[in-house]
Amino acid sequence: MTNISRRLVLAGSAASLIPRLAFAATGTTLAQIKASGELRIGCEAAYVPFTYRQEGRIVGYDVELADMLCAPLGVKPNFIDTAWAGVIPSLYAKKFDVVMSSMSYTKERLERVGFSVPYAEASQALLIRAEDSGKIKVVGDLNNRVLAVKLGSPGQILQDKINAGLKTAGGAGFKEVRTFDDHPAAYVSLAQHRVDGVLNTLATLAMVMRDVPGKYALVRNVGADNWAGIAARKEDSEILQYLNTQLAALKADGRIYKLQEKWFGFRMQLGDSIPTFG
């Protein structure tokens, strides 16, 4: 079993429970947001460095970006920590106005929610031990190796595709796929030589690399490029249009890239449009 992100599988599954008739509801306006004095933002406050708790406060890249997005409206962002499995139903229950917690684009999500243009990279990469960087250079080097994934992560879907590709190319495929409840436990297993690689988003793995220099290495291009967007109810077109306008301005003046350098140590390659899925 693999690893799409409890963030991807669970939110996607829960989304399927939302009646399509909900989309016909009257959308929330910017005037209403201004009158409330806040933009309520659903998140999973356990996803470093996007949204996580530090000394009791929710901090991270998303939090500082939300400050920038809210400033022109004269409102404050109010992050509401929510179980990821229920984040989309909670959005449609109007417990918050948007979801901002590195929610990556998927075909199912695009059918259920409205999305802003990308604000973060969400492509998958493979974390390996630095000592193995000469042995594991590309996906094809994963034959007969043990892969680690997090339950419910994007890696859970991706590993099936990688494994099928290895076998189609004449290889043996993975020796084993081990599933963990969280990524830190998978990293420990990697350091202890119990697994040979861990799938996670590039942005998150960049933080792991930064925190322990020289211990790990990255293998990129293990899956298709993907990004994260800000999700809103489909009927809230005015909010989505505002977010797209502000994100474009932050890209144009470079502020979003400076924020990425602060939190990730590098500038991301952001697409200008929402990806499509066949």
N, C-alpha and C positions, 0 to 999 in steps of 0.2 A: 504494500500500500504506500502511496506517496503523499506529496505535500503541497496542496494548493494554498492555503492559508486559511486557517480557520476563518480568516478574514475573507477568503474567496469562496470556499465551499459553503460555509455556514451562512454568510450573508446572502449568497446566491440562492441557497435553498429556502431561506426565510422569505426572500423576495418573492418567490413563486406563490406565496400565500396571499399576496396583496391583490385585491380585486382590481381589475382593469378599470372599473367604473370610477375608482378613486381619482383617475387622471382627469376626469371631467369637472372636478371641483374648481371653485374660483381660486385663482392664484394669489399668493401673498405679494403685496406691493412694497416698493422701497419706502413709500410714505408710511406704511405700517411699521416697517423696521425702524425708521427714524423716530416714530412716535414712541416705540417701546424703549428706545435708548440702547438697544443691544441686538447683536446678531447671535442667535443661539446655535451652537455648533456641536453636533454629535461627534464623538471620537471614542477610540479605544486608547485609554491613557496608559498603555503598556507597550508602546511601539517606538522604541528609541531609533533615531533621534526626532521622529515626527511629532508624536504626542506621548509624553510620559510624565510621571510624577517625580518631583525633586523637592524634598523638604515640605511635602504636603501640597505643593502647587503643581498644576499641569504646565509643563514647559515644552519647548522644542521648536523645530523649524516651522511647523504648521502654526504654532501659536504666534510667533513673531511675524509670519507672513499674514496671518489674520489681522494683526494690528494694522499693517499697511493697507489691507483691503478695506477695513472698516473706517479708517481715518477720514476719507473724503465724505462719508455719510454722517460723521459726527457721532458714531455709536461705538460701543465697546464690544469685543468678542466675548462670549460667555461659553466656555467649553464644558460640555456635559459628558462625563464619562459613562459609557454605555457598553454592555456586553455586545461583542461584535456580531454574534449570531442574531441579535434582534435589532441591529442598527437601521436597516431599511424599513422594517415595520414601524419602528419608533419614529422615523422620519415622516411617514405617512400618517402616524397618529398625532403629528404636530407637536412632538415633545421637543423638537428643535427645528431650525430652518434649513440647515444644510448639514452635510456630513463631510468632515475634513480630517482624514486620518490615513493618508496615503492609500485611498481606495483606487485600485487599479481598474482599468477598463476590461470588461468581459462582455461577451455577446448577451448573456442573460441580464447583466446589470443595465446595459444600454437599453434593453427593452422595458426595464422597470423604473428607472430614474432618469432625470435629466443630468447632464454632465457639463462642467466647464471644460475649456481647453486645458491641456496638460500644465501642471505646475511642478511636477517632480518626475524623475525617471523611475520606472518600476520594472525594468528589464531584469531577468534572472541572471545570476552568475554562480559560479562554483567556488567555494572556499576549500582550499587544500593546504596541507602542511608545506611550508617553504622548502623543506628538504625534498619534496616530491615534484617541485616545479619543473624539473628536467624530465620527469616521467609522465606527468599528466599535463599536456599542453593544449589538447583539444578534446572535444566530446568523445571522439573515437578511442581515446586512451582509457575509457572507463569500463571496458570489457573486463569481466572477472573481478571487479572491485566492488566494495561495499559503499553504498550511497546513504546519506542521512537526509531526512526531510522532516518538516514540522507538520503535525496533524492539521489539516485544513488550510494549508498554505498553497500559493500558486505552484510551488515545486511538486505538489502531489499530482497535479494533472501533467505537468511537464515531464516528470520522470517516466511516465508511461510512454510518452512520445519519444523520449531519448532512448529508452530501452528497446522500443520497437525499431528505431533507426539503427541501433547497434546490430540487432539481429538481421535486419534487412541487408546490411552491409556485409553480412557473413560472420559477424562476431558472436560471442556467447551471451552478450548482454550482462547486466549486473549480476554479481555473485549473490548479492542480497540488498534489499532496501529496508533500512531501519527507520521507524517512525517515532518521533519524539513529541512530547507535549509542548515544548518550547525550543527555540533556537539555541539559547545558551547551553542547554544540556547537550545538544548536538555538537556544539563547538568543543565542549569538554571531551566528548567521545572521540572527536577528531584528534585532539591533542594527545589522547591516550592510545592512539593507533587502533581504535576499535572500528572506526569507519575511515574511508579514504577521501570523502568529500561531502560538503554540506551545501544544498541549494538554498538560496535566499535572494532577495533583491539586491542589486548592485549597490544602491545607496546605503543599505543597512550593513552590508559586508564591508563597505569602505570604512565605516565606523569601527568595525572589529579590527580591521587592518591598522587603523590609526591608533587604536588603544594599545595594541601589542605589536609594535614595529618589529619586523623580521621574523615573526613566528609563523605567519601564514602567507599564502600567495593566492591570486585570483585567476580563474579561467573565465574569460568573457565569451560572448556569442554562443551561449548554450541554449538559447531559445530566441524566439522572435522579439524584436524591440517592443516595449510597452511603456506606458506612462500612467501616472495617477492624476485624477481630476477631482474637483469638488462636486459632490453630488447634491442635487436638490430635487424636490418633487417636480414632476414633469410639467405641471400647470404653472409653476413659478418661473415663467419665462423672463420676467423683468429682473429677477434676482440673477438668473444665469447670464443675461445680457450684461448686467453691471459687472459681474465677476470677470467675464471675458474681456471687457473693456479695461478693467483695472490690471488684469494679468498682462495684457498686451503692453500697457504703459510701463509696468514694472520690468518687463523684458527689454523694452526700448531704452529705458534709462539705466539698465544694468543693475538695479537694486536687488532683483530676485537672484541674480547670479552671485552678488556679494554675500547674500544671505546663505546661499548654498555653500560657498567657500567657508563660511563660518561654521556651519553645522556638519558638512560632509567632507570638507577639505578639497573639493573640486567643483567645477562648474558642470552642470548637467546639460545634455543635449535635449532640448525640449521641442517636441513637435508643435506646430502651429494649429493643428486641427485634431479632432477626436478620431482615433483610428476606427476602421470598419472591420467587421468580421464576417467572413463568408459563411 
